[in-house]
Amino acid sequence: MARKASLYYDFIWYTPSNLKAALENDNEKAVRKEYTRLRDIAQKRLKRLKAAGYEDTEAYRKNINHYPTLKEIKTKSELAQRLSDLSRFIKSELSTVSGIKERERKTLESLSEHGYGFVNEGNLSDFGDFMEQYRDQLLDMEYDSGDAAEVYEVAIKHKLDPEEVAQNFEFYLENLEVAKKLRRSKNDGDTQKFEKRIIKKNKDLKKQRANKRNKKKGSKGKK
């Protein structure tokens, strides 16, 4: 069979059902050998990901400690499933440092094209986590993802902790326009004080609008 990437067999061979059939049809030796070989490759890739600071990536978290030795695998069904999972990890471009860096480059390029120049290599991971929290809170049912990204930009501009901002996500989305207009201050970096500034600004705006309405009523009364 043709060799693809680091897999000895066609990718279809690595489905749990096909592997289980191979184990039942006197091909157990080939399956076990391939599992050991791919496990060695995976362990090396995982070490490189950790060394490069990619422990928080989904690829690392899902695969670290997920592949026991052959001695630790109890059944043929488990071996089939583990090897299937292993093949998907090995085939993924995100299983290598170079693959992740290339994905990051393309992501940053796309973000920049869409006006999100405030996201860079240093905060890309934090931005991804921030947007994930936006989706987890089901706020995408009511607010646009572009608004959520702008909330992150506000956080960066005023040196706020994105995690603290995400805990009060809906407040920032509701008051996004006001938050965007606030200037930097000596209290930047203090999330609670920044939120108080937003509340105060809203009160000031309400007073201004009320005064304008009263002036209009007064001018009409004089006529």
C-alpha positions, 0 to 999 in steps of 0.5 A: 500500500502507498505510504502517506506522511508518517503512516505506512498504510492508506488512511482508511486502514486505520478506522477502528472497524478495519483495525479490529478486522485486521486483528481478528484475521491474523494481522495482529503482528502488523497492527501492534508493530504499527502502533508501537512505531506511531506511538514513538513518533507521537511521543517525540512530537508531543515533547517538541510541542511542550518544549515550544510552549504549545502545551495549551493547544488542543492537539497536545491536551487531547493526545498527551498520556492518551497512548499507553504501551502495548503491555498496558492495552487490555483488549483488541478493541482498545488497541484498534481505537487507540491506533485509530486515534493515533493515526489521526494525530500523526496525520494532523498538521497540528501535531508538529511545531512547524504545522502549528506555526504555519496555521498561526501565520495564516490565522494572523494574516486572515485576522489582519485582513479583517481589521484585527491588527491588535492580535499578534503572535504573542496574544493569539492564543489568549485571543482564541481562548477569549473567543471560545468563552464568547461561544461557550456563553452562547453570546453568539446567539445575540451578538456578532463575533466582530463585537466580541473581538472588539471587546478584546481590543478594548481589553488590550487597549486598557491593559485589562485581564481578558479572563476578567473581562470574559467573566462579565462578557455580556456587560462589555458587549452591551456597553461596547460603544461606550467602552470603545470611546473611553480614553486611557487613564492612570487606572488602566489595568484595573477591570473593576475601575474600568467597569465603573468608568463605563457605568459613570459614562452611561449616567453622564450620557443619560443626563446629557440626553435628558437635558437636551430633551428638557431644553427642547421642551422649554424652547417649544413652551416659549413659542 
